[in-house]
Amino acid sequence: MSRKNPSTSSDNAHKEWFATWFDSPYYHALYGHRDENEAAEFIQKLCASLQLKEGQLVLDLACGKGRHTRVFHRLGYNATGVDLSPESIAYAKEVSHQDIRFEVADMRSFEMNARYDLIANLFTSFGYFEKEEENSEVLHCVKKHLTKEGLFLLDFFNVHKVVASLVPSETVVKEGVKFAIERAVKDGHIVKSIQFSDNGKDFQFEEKVQAIDDAKMKELLISAGFNIVEQFGDYQLNPFEKNTSDRLILVCSYE
């Protein structure tokens, strides 16, 4: 498989895990199966539930390659996507409509010179950091960029179900690469170790997400000044059930 020359783990030892892994072509190889149709169905149901009006401003925070951002645009919203990964933003700009704005930015410190009617943080794009204070930095930036009646949507995995059903190890083959994956709960984080070889080189990456359950997430949001106005447990917008729901989806207002 032909790829750019990705850095080895030793080259990136000084970088935060997400800055390295999300900008790697292997990340997109491993997770390239993500369903565009599911994303479209979820966003359409969400916007109908929230009664968003055509033309309103939407920010897709940590947008990746922009699959959700493009759906917002198709539904008639003024959509912007930001992400830390230059590779993902470059791809998003290449394949998306020219009216969609994409920018490289850190969710802890982004400055967009605009206020949005909806800021959406989707598909577990939160809790990546070593320090809990950094979560507060994200929420502070979100508040600065919301309109008076704007909403913040936070889509996180349901920690209770993830921990209960954790698969300790497995091997996955994607695009000719065999990924050896190990999972564990360590020091309040759900940690995934990913090892593989390609083109004669060995690679190791790590995903490390804070294990924030529903009670802790609500406490964090309320402490930051948000009001929780809706709660869902999956992309079909069913109610959240602690032991069975796949997702923890919270819709928040800020006054």
C-alpha distance (Angstrom), angle and dihedral (degrees) to the residues before:
residue distance angle dihedral
M1 . . .
S2 3.79 . .
R3 3.77 115.5 .
K4 3.77 140.8 156.3
N5 3.77 114.6 -92.8
P6 3.81 102.5 -84.9
S7 3.76 116.9 -162.5
T8 3.76 120.8 -106.4
S9 3.78 121.2 -118.4
S10 3.81 91.1 -100.3
D11 3.82 90.7 55.3
N12 3.79 90.1 55.3
A13 3.79 100.7 39.8
H14 3.82 91.5 118.0
K15 3.82 94.7 52.5
E16 3.78 127.8 87.9
W17 3.80 109.8 -102.5
F18 3.79 95.5 -113.2
A19 3.80 94.1 50.0
T20 3.81 89.1 56.6
W21 3.80 102.5 36.7
F22 3.80 100.0 41.3
D23 3.81 91.1 51.3
S24 3.82 92.1 51.6
P25 3.82 120.9 100.7
Y26 3.81 87.2 -136.3
Y27 3.80 91.3 64.2
H28 3.79 89.2 59.4
A29 3.80 91.1 44.4
L30 3.81 92.1 53.8
Y31 3.80 95.7 44.8
G32 3.79 100.6 30.8
H33 3.81 91.2 113.8
R34 3.80 93.7 75.4
D35 3.77 109.6 133.7
E36 3.82 117.6 -111.1
N37 3.80 90.8 -171.2
E38 3.80 91.9 53.7
A39 3.81 89.4 50.6
A40 3.80 91.4 50.7
E41 3.82 93.4 48.1
F42 3.81 92.2 48.2
I43 3.81 95.2 48.7
Q44 3.81 92.0 46.3
K45 3.82 92.1 51.6
L46 3.79 91.3 43.8
C47 3.80 95.2 51.9
A48 3.79 91.0 47.6
S49 3.80 91.0 49.8
L50 3.81 92.1 48.6
Q51 3.83 91.6 44.4
L52 3.78 93.1 -130.7
K53 3.79 113.9 -177.9
E54 3.78 125.1 -130.2
G55 3.79 112.3 -93.4
Q56 3.79 95.8 25.1
L57 3.80 117.2 138.6
V58 3.82 117.3 -102.5
L59 3.80 127.1 -175.2
D60 3.81 117.7 -159.7
L61 3.81 100.5 -155.7
A62 3.83 112.5 -155.2
C63 3.79 89.7 7.8
G64 3.81 99.0 174.5
K65 3.80 108.6 -163.3
G66 3.79 90.7 -11.5
R67 3.80 103.3 -106.4
H68 3.82 93.1 142.1
T69 3.82 92.3 39.4
R70 3.80 90.3 57.0
V71 3.80 90.8 51.9
F72 3.81 91.2 52.2
H73 3.80 88.4 52.2
R74 3.81 93.7 48.5
L75 3.79 89.5 52.2
G76 3.79 90.6 57.5
Y77 3.79 103.3 -98.2
N78 3.80 126.6 132.8
A79 3.81 95.5 -112.1
T80 3.81 131.0 -164.6
G81 3.80 126.9 178.3
V82 3.80 128.3 -161.1
D83 3.78 129.3 -176.4
L84 3.80 138.8 163.5
S85 3.82 93.1 -127.3
P86 3.82 114.7 89.2
E87 3.82 89.6 -165.1
S88 3.81 92.3 55.3
I89 3.80 93.4 46.1
A90 3.81 91.6 48.2
Y91 3.81 89.6 53.0
A92 3.82 92.2 45.8
K93 3.80 91.5 52.8
E94 3.80 91.3 48.0
V95 3.81 97.1 52.9
S96 3.81 101.8 30.9
H97 3.79 134.5 83.5
Q98 3.80 113.2 -85.3
D99 3.81 91.4 -121.7
I100 3.81 90.6 67.8
R101 3.78 113.7 90.4
F102 3.81 116.7 -142.2
E103 3.81 124.0 -175.7
V104 3.81 136.8 176.4
A105 3.80 106.8 -121.2
D106 3.80 142.5 145.5
M107 3.81 112.6 -116.3
R108 3.81 89.1 -138.0
S109 3.79 94.0 60.6
F110 3.82 111.3 14.5
E111 3.81 119.6 150.3
M112 3.82 115.1 -166.5
N113 3.83 103.3 164.4
A114 3.81 89.0 -130.8
R115 3.79 141.2 85.4
Y116 3.78 120.6 -131.5
D117 3.79 135.8 -146.8
L118 3.80 89.8 -146.1
I119 3.79 130.9 19.8
A120 3.80 111.2 -170.4
N121 3.80 124.3 -165.7
L122 3.80 102.9 -171.8
F123 3.80 141.8 -174.0
T124 3.83 99.9 16.5
S125 3.80 97.4 -51.9
F126 3.80 94.2 149.3
G127 3.81 136.4 78.5
Y128 3.80 95.4 39.4
F129 3.76 94.5 132.7
E130 3.79 136.0 97.1
K131 3.79 94.1 -133.9
E132 3.79 124.9 55.0
E133 3.81 89.1 -143.5
E134 3.79 88.2 70.2
N135 3.81 89.5 64.2
S136 3.81 86.8 58.1
E137 3.80 89.7 51.7
V138 3.80 89.3 56.7
L139 3.79 92.2 49.4
H140 3.82 91.3 47.5
C141 3.81 90.1 55.1
V142 3.80 90.8 47.1
K143 3.81 91.3 53.3
K144 3.80 91.6 50.9
H145 3.79 90.6 55.2
L146 3.81 100.7 46.4
T147 3.78 124.9 99.1
K148 3.79 117.2 -125.1
E149 3.79 92.0 -91.8
G150 3.80 95.2 28.6
L151 3.80 124.5 133.8
F152 3.79 132.7 -137.6
L153 3.80 117.9 -150.3
L154 3.79 118.7 -161.8
D155 3.81 117.2 -170.0
F156 3.82 112.0 -170.2
F157 3.79 133.6 159.0
N158 3.80 118.2 -96.3
V159 3.79 100.8 -105.1
H160 3.81 93.5 -160.6
K161 3.81 92.9 59.5
V162 3.81 95.0 38.3
V163 3.80 92.7 54.8
A164 3.81 93.8 43.1
S165 3.81 92.8 51.4
L166 3.82 99.2 35.4
V167 3.81 112.9 148.9
P168 3.85 105.1 -146.1
S169 3.80 95.8 -153.3
E170 3.78 142.0 -1.7
T171 3.79 142.3 155.5
V172 3.79 121.4 -124.6
V173 3.82 126.1 -173.6
K174 3.79 116.1 -152.4
E175 3.81 126.6 167.8
G176 3.79 90.6 -13.3
V177 3.80 94.8 -52.3
K178 3.81 120.9 115.6
F179 3.80 109.9 -142.0
A180 3.82 117.1 -160.9
I181 3.81 106.8 -155.3
E182 3.79 128.0 -168.2
R183 3.81 125.1 -177.3
A184 3.79 132.6 -164.7
V185 3.78 143.1 152.3
K186 3.80 109.6 -115.6
D187 3.80 131.2 169.8
G188 3.77 94.1 -19.6
H189 3.81 94.4 -46.2
I190 3.78 134.2 103.7
V191 3.79 102.7 -130.4
K192 3.79 127.1 -162.6
S193 3.82 118.2 -171.3
I194 3.81 114.8 -159.8
Q195 3.82 121.6 -167.0
F196 3.81 129.8 175.0
S197 3.79 144.9 141.6
D198 3.79 128.4 -127.6
N199 3.80 134.6 166.0
G200 3.80 90.5 2.5
K201 3.81 94.1 -54.8
D202 3.79 131.0 109.9
F203 3.80 120.1 -136.2
Q204 3.77 135.8 -170.5
F205 3.77 127.5 -173.8
E206 3.77 133.9 170.8
E207 3.78 135.7 -150.0
K208 3.79 114.3 -157.1
V209 3.80 120.0 179.9
Q210 3.78 126.4 173.2
A211 3.81 111.4 -109.2
I212 3.81 94.9 -125.9
D213 3.78 110.6 170.9
D214 3.79 125.1 -156.4
A215 3.82 95.1 -92.9
K216 3.82 93.3 49.1
M217 3.81 92.5 44.6
K218 3.79 92.1 52.5
E219 3.79 90.5 47.2
L220 3.80 90.1 51.5
L221 3.79 93.0 49.9
I222 3.79 95.1 44.9
S223 3.82 90.9 48.2
A224 3.81 87.9 54.3
G225 3.80 90.3 54.8
F226 3.79 100.9 -98.5
N227 3.80 126.8 136.9
I228 3.80 116.1 -144.3
V229 3.80 108.1 -133.3
E230 3.83 102.9 166.8
Q231 3.81 136.5 20.5
F232 3.81 127.3 -166.8
G233 3.79 134.2 177.9
D234 3.80 103.5 -153.1
Y235 3.80 144.9 7.2
Q236 3.80 90.6 -85.1
L237 3.84 86.7 63.0
N238 3.79 95.1 -117.2
P239 3.82 117.9 158.6
F240 3.81 117.9 -80.0
E241 3.80 114.5 -101.2
K242 3.78 115.4 -172.3
N243 3.81 98.0 -139.9
T244 3.79 102.6 33.0
S245 3.81 111.2 28.8
D246 3.80 118.3 104.9
R247 3.80 95.3 -152.0
L248 3.79 142.0 33.0
I249 3.81 105.3 -143.7
L250 3.80 115.7 179.3
V251 3.79 126.4 -175.4
C252 3.80 113.2 -158.7
S253 3.78 138.4 -175.2
Y254 3.78 126.0 -157.0
E255 3.79 127.7 -150.4
